[in-house]
Amino acid sequence: MKISNEYQKLIEKHVTALDWLHSELMGMDSLIEPIMGIKSWDDSVIIKFGNKKLVISVDGPYSKRLVMKSALIHASTDVVVKGAKPLFALDAVIGNRDEIKEMIESLKRQSLAMKIPILGGNTMFEDSEPKCSLTVVGELLLEEPIRDCNAEKGDLLVLIGEPIWGTQEERIPKAKNLFGVWFEILEKGIKIHAAKDVTKGGLISTVYEICEKSEVDFELERETPFSMTRNLDNFLVSVSERGYEKILKICEKRNCEIHRIGNVK
């Protein structure tokens, strides 16, 4: 699909501008042989740990504004979308004492609501812009993770869940519903070929990255229900028509938004 100059600049900033970093760190996988590591360049890292497969993602630094709304939720989507249940999180916060206290209180509310305990981290009291980074560790629920590079020709491109926008009180129920729907999809064994949360660079960058890594093209509907450039924090999936019908039933049952936005070519 031909991409406009406006979108090309966004894709360059959030996707292709990091190609050098991918190349620079490529040899790291040989030190541990992860299930998903630098070579995969996906949303999370996945390693074997005993008889478990741990899914780990680091995100941030988030501004205080986002920490006060849903930073822990945003950090968790990278783990959940790969097919994992978050186990716990670690934080790294910086700012003055009052700002850090506010951020920690907000993270605690998110943690209790989402059942993702924050078990430790690092705190720096500094007279600087307040920020927070988060590491989320989860356990893979599937034999193989849902990668972002396995979209197949003939698939549908589908958005699951409404954007996680609004106040913290509005965002938490939206995230809980999205996660609940996702875990039901996984439990029912519905085959999802590729998936990614819609974050940096928005929907156009997410679609581009999935299809570029899968070596396929895409065609979007004439009108999509949301901005193509804004972070949505819901899930974009590449799935067969039959898989879509099954997911649609789950979403309808659980009152979860679902939108068919395009096709894989």
N, C-alpha and C positions, 0 to 999 in steps of 0.2 A: 504494500500500500504506500502511495506517495504521502510523505509527511510534510506539513507546512513548515516554513522557516521558524515560526514561533515555537512549534513543538520540537523542532530539531535542536534549538538552543537549550531547551529544557532537558531533553534527553542527553545532550552533551554534558550539561552541568551535573546531572544526577546519576548517569549511567556510564557513558563512555569515558568521561574525564578520569575515572578511576582505573582504567585499563593498566596504567603504569604500575599501580600498587599491586594489582593482581599478579603481574609479571614479576615484580620485585620479590614477592613472598612465595612464589610458586614452589620452591624447593622445600618448604616447611612440612608439607604433607608426608614426605619421606621419613621424617623423624618419628611419626606416631601412627601413620596410616589410618586416618580417620574415615568414618563412613561418609561424612561430608566435611570437607575442609576448604583450603584455599582453591584447589582445583575446581570444586563445585561452585564457589563464589555465590552461595545462596543466602537465604535470610538468616540461617543459623549454622552452627557447627554441631556435628553429631559424632560422638565417640563411644566406643564400647567401654563399659566400666563394670567389671564383674559379669553378671548375667543380665545386665541392663544396658540400654542404649540411651545415653544422656544427650539432650538437645539444649544447646547453650547459645544465648544471644546477648550482646552488649549494645545498649542504645543510649543516645544522648551526645553531649550534654543538653538537657532540656532547660529552657528558661523557667523561672519561677512561675510565670503565668501558666505554662502547661503542666508543671508539677502540681499546681493547685487544682487542676481539673482532672487529668487522667494519664499522667506519665507512665505509671506502672502498667496500665492497660495497654498503652502504645508499645511498651517494651515487650509485653507478653505475646502480642499478636505474631511476632516473628517466630516464636516457639510453637504456638498453637497451630498455625497454618501449615507447619511441616508434619503435623499428625501427632503432637505430643501434649501431655498434660503438664502444666507448670507445677513444679515442686516447691521452689522457694526463689527468693530474689536477694540481691546484695545492692547496696546503694553507695554512691560517692557524692557527697554534697559539699558545697562551698558557698560562703556568704557570711553575713554577720549573725550573731546569736539569735536575734529575733526572727530573721528571715529563715534561718535553718529550722528553728522551732516550728514555724508555720508550715514549711515544706514537709517536715517529718510528720506532723499531725495529719496533713493531707494524704501522704503516702500510707499512713497507718489506716485511714478510712478506706482507701482503695484496697489495701492488703486484706483487711477483714472482709470486705464485701466480695472480693474475688477469690478469697481463700488461697492467697499466694503470700505466705509469710515472708517478711523481710528479716533475715537472720543475722545480718551484719553488714559491714561496709567500711567506709572511711569518711571522716568529717574534718573539714578545714574551716576554722573561723578566720575569715579574711574580710577586709573592707573592699570587696569587689562585687561584681555583678553576681547575684545568686543563681546557681545552676545545680543540676543534679544529673548524674549518669546512673544507669541501672543495668545490672546483669541478671538475667532470668535463666534458671536451670529447670529443665523439664525431663520427663521420661517418655520416650517414643512408645506409642500405643500400637504401632503397626510393625510388620516385619521389615518394611522398607519405608523410608520417608517419602512424603509427597514433594518432589523436587519442582523447580521452576523451569526445567529444560526438556520436559517430555510431552509437550503439546503435540497433538496428532492432526493431520489434515482431516477435515470433516468435523472436528470438534466444534462445540459452541463455546463462546466466551461469556461467562456468567458472573454477575456480581451477587454475592450473598451477604445479606445484612444491610441495614441502613447506615449512613455515615455516623461515626461516633463523634458527634458535635454537641454543643450546648454546654450547660452547666455540669458540674460534677454529678449532681443529682439526676441529671438527664442521661449522662454518658454511661454511668455504671449499669443501669438496667439494659441499655442497648448492647453493651459488651457482654453481659451475662447471657442475654438471649442469643447473640451470635455464637458465643462459645458453646452454649448448650446445643444449638442446632448442629454445629460442626462436629461435636462429639457423637451425636446421634448418627450423622452421616458416616462417620468412621466406624461406629459399632455395627451398622448395617452392611458394611463391606462394599459400599458404593465406590466404584473405581474412578478416582480423579486423576487425570493424566498429569496436570501441572497446577500449581497454586501459588499465590503470593498475596501478601497484604498490600493494600494500596496506600503507600506512604510517600516518601520523598519523590518529588517529580510528578505526583498525581497518577491518574488513571492512564494517561497516554504513555508515560514512562514505564509503567508496570506492564501494560500490554506489549510494548516494544521489547522489553527485556525478556519476557516469557517467549515470545515468538522468535526473537533473534537467537536466543540460546537453543531453541528447539529446531532452528533452521527451517522455519515455516513462515508463511506470510499471513496477514490477517486483513479482515474487512470489518469495519465497524458500522453499526446502524447509523442512519442519517442523523438521528438525534439520540443522545444518551441522556439518562435522567439526571446526571450530576456533572459538575465541572470536570473537565478533562485534566486540569492542572492542579487541583487542590487535593491535599491529603484527605482521604476518606476513612482509612483504618478499617474498612470492611475487607472481604476476601474476594479476589478475582480468581476464578477457576477455569481451566480448560477441560471440558468433559464431553462425552458422547451424548447424542440426543437421548438415548435410553437412560443414561445416568442423570441427565438433566431432569427428566420426567420424575425420577425417584426423588431427587433433591427438592423439586417443586412441591411434591406432596408433603414432605417433612416441613418445609418452610410455611406452607399454608396451614398445616396443623398447629405449628408453634407461633403463628402470627409474626413471621420473620420476612422482611422484604427480600425479594429476589428479582433480578433484572437480567434478561438476555440482551447483551450489548453488541454481539458480533459473531464472526465465524473465523475459524482457522482454515487457511487455504494451502 
